[in-house]
Amino acid sequence: MSESEVVIEEEQEEVVVEDVRPIAGIGTLVFGKWDASAITCKDPGLSPYINLTTVGVPHTGGRHANAWFGKAKLSVVERYINKLMRTGPYTGKKMGAMKAFEAALDAIAAKSGDNPLQVFVDAICNGAPMEEITRIKFGAVSQPKAVDSSPSRRLDVALRNLAKGAQQGTHKSKRTLTNCIINELSKAAAGDATSFAVAKKEELERIAASAR
């Protein structure tokens, strides 16, 4: 066998190894960085309602607004960003809230080395109350009554309290919104009672337990 034939056979045996990664446009990556396919939810009640599918930039333009329970098809990333700009100096500034949340995920990943979406989902699970109270009226007498929260409402309350806790951290403070998001999500994911969302959850469940 000549030397030229040996070189040809060696070139045929070489296998080109390509870096196969999910495509952000298909919805497998959040912000084009974080893979959502490996994220797990420790709360079986919330897991069917937590949607991390994001196609490109998390901005759907409110197409879910007029659909019956259309928010269930909306990514929790976009829902959290929307709640960050509900009140205060961030009203209507979606691009600013989006950049702040993306920077917070980057910082959490750099600090822990884990997927920051897992920290976000854990924070949602720890901040979702199981029970609430409602008022039942018997004639002229109104009394509180403990009721179970639906999974959809539990997710709404958790996202609202996580966003509210991050917002309040910036009030009369030099801390940026990104730092407050990092602080709130990290504490909530760890179940720390100093987190606004976890504290609100424990307060609601304590009031509901006394109203049973």
N, C-alpha and C positions, 0 to 999 in steps of 0.2 A: 504494500500500500504506500503510495507516494505521500509526501508531506502535505501537498495541497488537499488531498482527500481527507487526511486526518484533521486539518484545520476546518474544513467544511462540516465534518461530523461534530466537532466540538461546538461550532456555532449553532448547529441545529439543536444540540442538547441544552443550550443556555435558555433558561426560562426568564422572561421579563416579569418582574414582580412590581405590580402597580399599587399605589396607595389608594385602596378602595374606601371611600368615606360616603356617608349619606349626603344627599343633595338637599341644601337648605330649602329650595323651592318646593320640594315634595312635602315638607312639613316634618321631617325627622330631626331637624336641628332647630334649636331656639336661638335667635340672634346669629344664626350661622355658625355657632360654636358648640353648643351643649346638646348632647344626644339625649333625647327624652325617652328612648325605647327601653332603657334599662332602669328607669325610675320605678320604685315600689312605694305603695301606700300601706301603712300599718293599720289604717282604719278601714275595715271592710264596708262600712256604711258610706264612706266618702269616695272610695275608689272608683265607682262607676260615674261619679260626677266631676272628678278632676280630669280636665282635658288639657293636655300639653301640646296638642297639634298646632303648630305655627307655620304658616306659609309665608316665608319671607319676613317682612316687617310686621310686627303684631299691631296692625291697624286695619280693621275691617270696615270702618266708616259707619258703624251702627246698623249693618244689614240684618242683625239679629233682633232689632228692637221691636218690630211688629209681628214677630213670630211667636207662637205659643211655646213658652219655655225655650225660646231661641238662645238664651244665654248658656244653656247646657252645651251647645255646639261651639261656644266661644272659648278660646284658650284662657286658662286662669292667669296666664302672664299678662294678657291684655286687660282682663278684668281688674287685676291688681293695679295696673298702670292707670286705668280709668278712675279707680277709687282714690289714687294718689292726688288727682287734680280736682276732686269734688269741691273743696272749699279752700279759702285762704289764698296765699300768693301764687299758688300753682294752678289756679282755675284756668282751664283752656290751654294750658301749656303742655300738650301731650308729648311733644318732642323732647322737652326738658325732662319730664317725668320718665320717659322711656330711656334717655341717656343715663339718668341717675340710677335707674334700676339695673341697666346693663352694667354700669360701672360697679354697682354693688355686687352683682353676681361674679364679676371678674375678681374683685377683691376677696370674696368668700372663697373662690376656687384657689387663689394664690395663697391664702392663709391656711386652708385645711387640706388642699390637694385633692379634694373630692369633687363630685359633680354638684355645683351649687343648686341645681334644680331639686336635688334630693333634700337639701336643707330647706328650701322653700316649701316643699310638700310636707315635710315633717313639722314645719312651723304652722302650716294650715291645720294639720291634724291636731296639734296641741292647743290651738286657739279656737277650735270649733266646739261650742257648748252642746251638751247632750240634752239639757232641759232648759225650759224657760217658764215664765209665769204668765197667766192671762187673768183677766178680771171676769168673774161670773156674778151676775146680778140676780138676786132672789128678792123680788119686790123692790123695796127701797134699800136693801142691804147689798153691798158689793163686797166680795171677798176674793182674795187671790187664790189661784189654783195652778198647781204645777202641771205642765204639759210637756210631752216629748217634742223635740225639734225635728223637722224633716231634714234629710240629708242636704237638699238644695238650700234650705235656709241656714243650716249649719255652715255651709261653705260661704254663703253671702256674709254672715256675721263675722266669720274668721277673716275673710279678705278685708272687710270694712275696718275691723279693729287693728289688723296689722298695718293698714295704710294710715289709720288715724294715729296710731302710736308713733309711726315714723314722722308724720306731720308735726305732732306736738313736740317732738324732740328738737325741732328747728326753731320753735317759738322762743324769742328773746335769748337766742344762743348763737354762737359763732359756728356751730357744727353745720355741715352741709346736709342736704337731703340724702345724698349717697351714704354718708356716715351713719345717719339715723336709720336708714333702711338696713344696713349691715347689722347695726346694734339690735334692732327689733327682731329681725329674722333669726339671728344667731341665738338670742335669748329664748325666743319662742320655740325654736327647734330643740333646744336643750331642756325645755319645760321649766325655765326659770320664772319664778313668780314675780320678778321685777319687770318682766315683759308686760306691756300694756294689754295685749291680746290675751295672754294667759291669766292675768289678774282679772280681766273682765269675765272670762269664762268661769273662773272659780267663784267670782261674786254672784254671777247668774245662777250657777248650780247650787250655791249655798242658800240663796233666797228661795229657789224652787224646792229644795229639801225641806225648808221650814214651812212651806206652804202646802205640803202634801196632806 
